[in-house]
Amino acid sequence: MPKPAPAYFQRLAALAAIDNVADRPTKPVLEAFSGAEMATIPVATAEDLELAVARSRAAQPAWGDRSAADRAKVINRFSELVHENAEALMDIAQAETGKARIYAQEEVIDVAMTARYYAQAGPKMLADRKTQGMLPGATDVRIRYQPKGVVGVISPWNYPLTLAVSDAVAALIAGNGVVIKPDSNTPYCCLALAELLYQAGLPRELYAVVPGPGSVVGQAIVATTDYVMFTGSSATGAALAAQAGQRLIGFSAELGGKNPLIITRHADVDRAVSGAARACFSNSGQLCISIERIYVDRAIADEFTEKFAEHVKNMTLAGTYDFTADMGSLASAQQVDTVEAHVNDAVGKGAKVLAGGRRRADLGPFFFEPTVVADVTEQMRCYRDETFGPLVAIYPVDSTDEAVKLANDTDYGLNASVFAGSNDEAQKIAEQIHAGTVNINEGYAAAWGSTAAPMGGMGISGMGRRHGEEGLLKYTEPQTIATQRFIGLDGIKGIPQSLYLKLTPQLIKTLKYLPGR
């Protein structure tokens, strides 16, 4: 299967929200498998971003005035188009990121599922609802949800399909316009989805793709939009949150993780081995919710470690546009350098490599073997620092309590995984872990793929949530409309005000006896 053709890139480049594209400087976009230039992308300025926001702001009121059900029809059609164009979307995701095709397919499915979920559930979430008023029968209260206006999305390179639209479809269903800055290494995934949104009937101004550097376009997004959704590093997220706070606009972020996996002594070892391999090496380990720390009960630690290392050694590492590879390349030279630095640092300080540990320049410039290490200590960088690559450390523990304590010994709190002898045992462990999502008998997909449930991080792993009701309503301004009837708050006709003021405290006390009070 060939990589995407040049004509495909040319067509998509024309969709960028940049006037006079032909006159702009461009940046090369590399095919991750080979490191060769496969296309260029025009580079936007802050002025381009500001113009895109202005156009989106002008188009948003008409979109917001349409019913949520009407908006949902567009997003539902988009979901169908994603399925129809799955092969092309997988090609572009592999080309830009180097991920194995199985994980490109995972992205495509996730995009379609998330869009369909919000198309089906969104209108009900956004419907006006009545709630308890101050005085039963006399105070009528209705809550309605207004769109924020223009939502700015800053999306990363590691899941450039999923994270280009998972948040955007929720914002669009809520009636907002969206202006997005994709990562400079993976702009065409975002543009490919923009093309399908436009085909589904979304006006172009409502999903404007502005490619360019974060220091320019990203800063302009924070300076001009009404809400910012960011996915990336904890350090950058903290800086952007501070800037959003200065403008008093909403901000949500999914950030880094140093995610633990706990395996108890009664767990099914073979099941834990296969589950851990997916948890650690999906998308070449370049996943905020992938596992980088494994805590295994000492009673089964030798058996698990031997089987896991052997499993990892037998993984197929290749750069192919088909389903023959277990793991593809990393996305860039910078990622390879980071993984190699963490491995070399650990080995230099006494860690033992059980599987992998090497660059694979024979396969391509960004390939690194899936790597398992043991005997990792606190002095090593990979003990606490997020590697964000195919590197995992195994730590034998003497008890479940020790495993939980070590799992929680981090500033991060994004995702965790538990393999235990029973679901009841795993549930009790999961409830003790400080993480936004915990998967039992799985690494990450069970929680992530359950789009009706909130997903996000604790600690420095993020703020706010995507998915579920929380992932939609954060893009709205709740408005309360309260109507007072029969009884005026300044008194009741025919009753002296002095008597009314004397009776009011007693009346308020009696309200607790009414149902629902």
Secondary structure as GFF3:
##gff-version 3
##sequence-region A 1 517
A	DSSP	alpha_helix	6	13	.	.	.	ID=ss1
A	DSSP	three_ten_helix	21	23	.	.	.	ID=ss2
A	DSSP	beta_strand	26	30	.	.	.	ID=ss3
A	DSSP	beta_strand	37	42	.	.	.	ID=ss4
A	DSSP	alpha_helix	46	65	.	.	.	ID=ss5
A	DSSP	alpha_helix	68	84	.	.	.	ID=ss6
A	DSSP	alpha_helix	86	97	.	.	.	ID=ss7
A	DSSP	alpha_helix	101	126	.	.	.	ID=ss8
A	DSSP	beta_strand	129	131	.	.	.	ID=ss9
A	DSSP	beta_strand	139	147	.	.	.	ID=ss10
A	DSSP	beta_strand	150	154	.	.	.	ID=ss11
A	DSSP	alpha_helix	162	173	.	.	.	ID=ss12
A	DSSP	beta_strand	177	181	.	.	.	ID=ss13
A	DSSP	alpha_helix	187	199	.	.	.	ID=ss14
A	DSSP	three_ten_helix	204	206	.	.	.	ID=ss15
A	DSSP	beta_strand	207	209	.	.	.	ID=ss16
A	DSSP	pi_helix	214	218	.	.	.	ID=ss17
A	DSSP	alpha_helix	219	224	.	.	.	ID=ss18
A	DSSP	beta_strand	227	231	.	.	.	ID=ss19
A	DSSP	alpha_helix	234	247	.	.	.	ID=ss20
A	DSSP	beta_strand	250	254	.	.	.	ID=ss21
A	DSSP	beta_strand	259	263	.	.	.	ID=ss22
A	DSSP	alpha_helix	269	281	.	.	.	ID=ss23
A	DSSP	three_ten_helix	282	285	.	.	.	ID=ss24
A	DSSP	beta_strand	291	297	.	.	.	ID=ss25
A	DSSP	alpha_helix	298	313	.	.	.	ID=ss26
A	DSSP	alpha_helix	333	348	.	.	.	ID=ss27
A	DSSP	beta_strand	352	355	.	.	.	ID=ss28
A	DSSP	beta_strand	371	374	.	.	.	ID=ss29
A	DSSP	alpha_helix	381	384	.	.	.	ID=ss30
A	DSSP	beta_strand	391	397	.	.	.	ID=ss31
A	DSSP	alpha_helix	400	407	.	.	.	ID=ss32
A	DSSP	beta_strand	415	419	.	.	.	ID=ss33
A	DSSP	alpha_helix	423	430	.	.	.	ID=ss34
A	DSSP	beta_strand	437	440	.	.	.	ID=ss35
A	DSSP	alpha_helix	445	448	.	.	.	ID=ss36
A	DSSP	three_ten_helix	459	461	.	.	.	ID=ss37
A	DSSP	beta_strand	462	463	.	.	.	ID=ss38
A	DSSP	alpha_helix	468	473	.	.	.	ID=ss39
A	DSSP	beta_strand	476	484	.	.	.	ID=ss40
A	DSSP	alpha_helix	497	510	.	.	.	ID=ss41
A	DSSP	three_ten_helix	511	513	.	.	.	ID=ss42
###
